């Protein structure tokens, strides 16, 4: 229930959020007047609305409260195909993992050493591959399949490039120590 759960850490170009002028660092507090307490609740509220719906986000930016209208789009509709989700967000859908860059603020919150590089886990979907592997909010992903990662985009690319049906081996820093975890492929063997 901390503010960091609702902070925008990434705005994809051409996404509804980018078109509406959302910025990294904005903290979303309400959707259509409904108070939002964490990222999971935000996803549920927005996910219940139909593509094409206009919603009003209330957010904090630089200490000021603002309202921003956003028109929702269907996943992948700007690629011209109706079927299937686009590659964006595939990591979250496929592995059940929400990640962001390791900022100085986050580093301080989780007491990570300054020489630690990777992406911090913001969200783990219950029952997902990430949840089954024992990954938790605040863990830092250092490697994917033995390749070092420096940022959230590195992790997203690495996980997106794992062939369907194959597992992913991730090196995770948690509670001051490193452990390997296996993300089992959700597509089955």
C-alpha positions in Angstrom: 0.0 0.0 0.0 3.0 2.3 -0.5 3.2 5.0 -3.1 5.8 3.1 -5.0 3.2 0.4 -5.9 1.5 2.9 -8.2 4.4 4.8 -9.6 4.8 4.7 -13.4 8.2 3.1 -14.2 7.8 2.8 -18.0 5.7 4.4 -20.8 5.7 2.5 -24.0 5.9 4.7 -27.1 2.5 4.7 -29.1 0.7 3.3 -26.0 -2.5 5.0 -24.7 -0.5 6.3 -21.7 2.1 7.9 -23.9 -0.6 9.5 -26.1 -2.2 10.9 -22.9 1.1 12.4 -21.8 1.8 10.1 -18.8 5.3 10.4 -17.6 7.7 8.1 -15.7 7.5 9.0 -12.0 3.8 9.8 -12.1 1.9 8.2 -9.2 -1.6 7.0 -10.1 -4.0 7.6 -7.2 -7.5 7.2 -8.9 -9.2 5.8 -12.0 -12.6 7.4 -12.7 -12.7 8.6 -9.1 -12.0 5.1 -7.7 -9.1 5.1 -5.3 -6.2 2.8 -6.3 -4.0 1.3 -3.6 -1.6 -0.8 -5.7 -0.5 -1.8 -9.2 -2.5 -5.0 -9.1 -5.7 -3.1 -8.3 -4.9 -0.7 -11.1 -4.6 -3.6 -13.6 -7.9 -5.1 -12.5 -9.9 -1.9 -12.7 -8.5 -1.0 -16.1 -8.7 -4.6 -17.4 -12.5 -4.6 -16.7 -13.1 -1.8 -19.1 -13.7 -2.2 -22.9 -11.2 -1.0 -25.5 -12.3 2.4 -26.8 -13.5 3.4 -23.3 -12.3 6.8 -22.0 -11.0 6.8 -18.4 -9.8 9.6 -16.2 -6.6 9.0 -14.3 -5.9 11.1 -11.2 -2.2 11.3 -10.5 0.5 13.1 -8.6 3.3 14.7 -10.5 6.0 16.8 -8.7 3.7 17.1 -5.7 0.8 18.4 -7.8 -2.5 16.5 -8.4 -3.6 16.3 -12.1 -6.3 14.5 -14.0 -5.4 12.9 -17.4 -8.0 11.4 -19.8 -6.9 8.1 -21.4 -8.6 6.2 -24.2 -8.0 2.4 -23.8 -6.9 0.4 -26.8 -7.2 -3.3 -27.4 -3.9 -5.2 -26.9 -2.0 -5.4 -30.2 -4.6 -3.5 -32.2 -2.1 -1.0 -33.6 -0.3 -3.8 -35.3 -3.4 -4.3 -37.5 -4.1 -7.8 -36.2 -7.1 -8.6 -34.1 -5.9 -11.9 -32.7 -3.2 -12.4 -30.0 -1.5 -10.0 -27.6 1.3 -7.9 -28.9 4.9 -8.5 -27.8 4.7 -5.6 -25.4 4.0 -6.8 -21.9 4.6 -10.4 -23.0 6.9 -10.9 -20.1 4.2 -10.1 -17.6 1.5 -12.2 -19.4 3.8 -15.2 -20.1 5.9 -15.4 -16.9 3.7 -13.4 -14.5 6.3 -10.9 -13.7 6.3 -7.1 -13.5 9.7 -5.4 -13.3 11.3 -2.0 -13.3 14.7 -0.4 -13.3 16.8 -0.3 -10.1 16.6 3.4 -9.3 18.5 5.0 -6.4 15.2 5.2 -4.4 14.3 1.6 -5.0 17.9 0.5 -4.2 17.7 2.3 -0.9 14.3 0.8 -0.1 15.5 -2.8 -0.6 18.9 -2.0 0.8 20.7 -3.3 -2.4 24.4 -2.5 -2.7 25.5 0.2 -5.2 27.4 -2.3 -7.4 24.3 -4.5 -7.9 22.9 -4.2 -11.5 19.7 -5.7 -12.8 15.9 -5.1 -12.6 13.8 -5.1 -9.5 10.6 -7.2 -9.4 7.6 -5.0 -8.8 4.8 -7.5 -9.1 4.3 -11.3 -9.2 1.0 -12.6 -10.5 -0.4 -15.4 -8.1 -0.2 -18.8 -9.7 2.2 -17.7 -12.4 5.6 -19.2 -13.4 7.3 -16.4 -11.4 5.2 -17.2 -8.3 5.8 -20.9 -8.6 9.6 -20.2 -8.8 9.4 -18.3 -5.5 10.1 -14.9 -6.9 8.9 -12.0 -4.8 8.4 -8.3 -4.9 11.7 -6.5 -4.2 13.9 -9.3 -5.6 16.5 -8.2 -8.2 17.0 -10.2 -11.4 20.8 -10.2 -12.2 20.9 -12.7 -15.0 18.6 -14.5 -17.4 19.9 -17.8 -18.8 23.5 -17.0 -17.7 23.4 -13.6 -19.4 23.9 -10.5 -17.2 21.2 -7.9 -17.4 21.5 -4.2 -16.6 17.9 -3.0 -16.8 14.2 -3.9 -17.0 14.3 -3.7 -20.8 17.2 -6.2 -20.8 15.2 -8.7 -18.7 12.1 -8.2 -20.8 14.0 -8.8 -24.0 15.8 -11.9 -22.5 12.6 -13.4 -21.3 10.7 -12.6 -24.5 13.4 -14.4 -26.5 13.1 -17.7 -24.6 11.5 -20.2 -27.1 8.0 -21.4 -26.3 8.0 -24.5 -24.2 11.5 -23.8 -22.7 12.2 -22.8 -19.1 14.2 -19.8 -18.1 17.0 -19.8 -15.5 17.3 -16.5 -13.6 19.8 -15.4 -11.0 18.1 -13.4 -8.3 19.5 -11.2 -5.5 17.2 -11.4 -2.4 17.8 -10.7 1.3 21.5 -10.1 0.6 22.2 -13.3 -1.3 22.1 -14.6 -4.8 20.1 -17.7 -5.8 19.2 -19.3 -9.1 15.5 -19.8 -9.8 13.8 -21.7 -12.7 10.8 -20.1 -14.4 9.0 -23.1 -15.9 7.4 -22.5 -19.3 3.7 -21.8 -18.9 3.1 -23.2 -22.4 3.7 -26.8 -21.2 6.3 -29.1 -22.5 
